[in-house]
Amino acid sequence: MAYIISKKHGDTTLLKTTALASALMLAVPAMAAEVAADKKSDATLPTVNVKASATTDAPAYKADKASSPKLTQPLLDTPQTITVIKKELLLEQAATTLSEALRNTPGITLLLGENGNTATGDSIFMRGFDTQGSIFVDNIRDLGTISRDTFNTDQVEIAKGPAGADNGRGAASGYVNMGTKLPTLDSAISGTLGLGSGSYKRATLDMNRKLDIEGAAFRLNLMLQDSGVTGRDQVENNSWGVAPSLAFGLNTPTRAYFYLLHVDQENRPDGAVPTIGLQGYYNAALVGKPQAKVDSENFYGALSDKDDVVADMFTARFEHDFAPGITLRNTSRYGKSSQDYVMTGVSALAAANVADANPANWTVNRSRQGKDQENVILTNQTNLTAELATGAVKHSISAGAEVIYESQRNNNQGAVAGQTTDAANLYHPNPNARFAAMAPTGARTKGETTTAALYAFDTIKLSDAFQINGGVRVEHYKTETNTISLSTATSHPTLPVGTPVAGSVSGSDNLVSLKVGALYKPAEKGSVYFSYATSQLPPGSANFSLVTTNGANNPNADPQKGSNIELGTKWDVLGDKLALTAAIYRSQNDNEFVTNTDGSTLPVGKRRVQGVELGAAGILTQNWQISAGLAYMDPKITRGSRSGTNPTDGGVIQWSPKLTFTSWTTYKLPFGLTIGGGARYMDSVARSSSTTINTATNPLVQVPDYWVFDAMAVYDVSKNMNLQLNVYNLADKEYVSTVNNSGARYRPGTPRSARLTANFLF
């Protein structure tokens, strides 16, 4: 297993990865023998294998419920657009990260960030809003701008539209939730060994063991990855993870779950590629000069660039059934993640750089940015669900209380005084050039938010055909930001430049969010609904950073308020094996800060997104599985900035494509072979909301649209193993995956590539 050992980060990582790989390989045969023995001794356990079958009847992609106990009804009768991506679909696509999983739902784009502040991790933009701060694990907020692996994920749930009643503060777009794999009473071992383009190497193991204690089970998930990035020189994604979990009282009225997640990532980040030569690119300095596109594989960073992440999460959950339909749950979690990050990016090509008539001599400046961030969350949540009846009216109630402490600490990073970073040759950058070392500047910020909340939901079933769903959440929050800044000659004329200056800003308020829906069932497996929901985003809640200057992070500012009106229908057809959904919606966000005509900054801004979303998941015919989604959005800033160099009043919302489409389908042939594939379409997106943007001074205003096609084949080698081949971007389409806000640099889409995976199950 030497080939899966990371060679980048020295002896410590080598020892850790070697030990994990060895443990993984040694555990497989031992656990397989133990499972086999357990099956012989316990005739009541079901047989678990991957035996070849001529037919497939179970809908692998269709989910009936979301994991949150706050959603009191099955998805069919939930008046909201919710997409569930199950682990079976992720396995077939060889998808390993949350960002890859989200390709299976339309209307989501990924961000590259500001020109001087590249976005990191799962930088999700959904329905017109940055949604990176609304990512949850087991319905508990997960902090940090990190990339999340799916090796311990049972399913990914995407709820669209404001959901303040469910989760408290958040963007008006909705939220993403990752459900954790937990122990069951079925003893089994499964795993994957994968090789692929871009030096991709990955191994996972999922071991579930029924214990001798009645109702007890243990589960262990392991992951090890050593990989480059297809089509990108020098970029690396190396990580390992371990997730043990223990359950007691399964299939009894009282249950307890204890589970831990540890992930260690040692990556080399991607600072992107200059946009020169791309379709739609314009630079006045290049008029009349050759504009050859740079090689999309070029790496403009330094070999010392890093994105090192350590994340730990421990959860304890207790459940007790007082009576049929009445359950009390209590969940506690402590989570901590740290990110040590240094990335080198490239700037726009300036006129001075093209004075030389020979393009081979052109250069672009490079800038380095660093991040030393730590996130902590501590929470306790109590939830009661109950099925009750008042006469002929039935109630499905979910109510509870939550106490949450969240903090984020940032130590500012800057280039060491006196050190400089060399410019890069535009067409032949040198990763071994001179780069300024990054070090703490002495300035730092720590923000803390404490929240106490009460909530209640009730689905009132007036009859078999009519339901009313309502919910409300009331919460009190307090945010405090403590800073150590460095004095400057202008802001602190009486202090020497660079003197540490302490500051503190705090704010608190009460928030009320609600949702209500009316649902009509024309048939047992069909529903038509109308719903309304709200959310609020108070000052400082997106980045834990309050300021004394005027703006959205001033503690005296009103929260941004989101609302959504939705009319939809859901149907389970073809014998309950295919789920079809359709919805028309209109979302609005108020109280955004904009610049007025007199130069004042006021919280009067509004943006509106309206559109249609369609979805399908399940079985079309025997052996034919499908998952597909289409979204049309009409995003607009209805009240934006009306003065300044970039007015946005009446402009479009950046990073919001009008039309997106995603699909995945497989067909099982009678001789142990399954074939499948998918198609994704991303409409063109605007990188700026300005109504006066000029292509002469703003390169790559519109990111071009693109289609991508993928394919898959799986062959059953035996009843316990199959081989899976995934080929991505079959047509080898060159496209822009994401671009930064200035339009100077972009990340190219993945070129044609392949992964070969051995899947096993005992």
Secondary structure, DSSP 8 states (H G I E B T S, - for coil): -GGGS--SS-HHHHHHHHHHHHHHHHHHHHHHHHHHHHHHH-TTS--------S---S-SS--S--S-TT--S-GGG-SS-EEEEEHHHHHHHT--BHHHHGGGSTTEEE--EETTEE--S--EEETTEE-TT-EEETTEE--SS---B-TTEEEEEEEES--HHHHSS--TTEEEEEEE----SS-EEEEEEEEETTTEEEEEEEEEEE-SSTT-EEEEEEEEEEEEETTEEEEEEEEEEEEEEEEESTTSSEEEEEEEEEEEEEEB----EE-TTSTT---GGGTTS------TT---S-TT-EEEEEEEEEEEEEEEEEETTEEEEEEEEEEEEEEEEEEEEE----GGGG-SS-GGG-EE-EEEEEEEEEEEEEEEEEEEEEEEEETTEEEEEEEEEEEEEEEEEEEEEEE-TT-----EESSS--TTS----EEEEEEEEEEEEEEEEEEEEEEEESSSSEEEEEEEEEEEEEEEEEEEEE--TTT-TTS-TT-EEEEEEEEEEEEEEEEEEEEEEEETTEEEEEEEEEEEE-TTTTTS---SSSSTTSTTS--EEEEEEEEEEEEEETTTTEEEEEEEEEEEEEEEEEE-TTS-EEEEEEEEEEEEEEEEEEEEETTEEEEEEEEEEEEEEEE---SSSS--TT---TT--SEEEEEEEEEE-TTSEEEEEEEEEE--EES---SS--TTTSS--EE--EEEEEEEEEEE-SSSEEEEEEEE-TT----EEEE-TTSSEEEE---SEEEEEEEEE-
